[in-house]
Amino acid sequence: MSITIDNSTNIMHWEHDDVSYEYKIDSTGRAFAYMSGDYIFIEIYNEGCSSHRVISVKGENVIWYNALGNVSIFTDSLVTLHFSGFLDLCLASPGYFILTDTQLIKIDNYGKEVSRISPPSGYKFSRFFCSSPLSVICEQITGTSDKYGRNDWKFEFDSLLLEWKLISVVQ
């Protein structure tokens, strides 16, 4: 399946299950998109600021978010939230994970907070690592880096023990 975006009109086209779809990106700037599973992820870059949209393969808005921590969830009604120190967002079924510099926040599909998880001791959150189970990249804030100067580490969350497990250095 291929997605095309006409950046002069900001109209995106794709096919899914032999049906053609069109989505108007009502924003200026350059847009990029890719499909994963039942979703299309759109990244929009405009004058040094990035925003992201997730839509269904049928063109329905699911969630929008930007680097300033503004998050809009499209349910029966529009839910708008703001997260200070926002770093990233990851889809979790159901709901979403919001990564800030000091917390990993799980919210449901309606924006209600479900839980909060702190980073591993001596580290701060950096970004999500796209994998299952829940994985993040953390930057070491205490001690020293490894012998090659690296200080970014991959952690996985053990939901049974409710703790982070150090997996590896990020290369």
Disulfide bonds with the S-S distance in Angstrom:
none
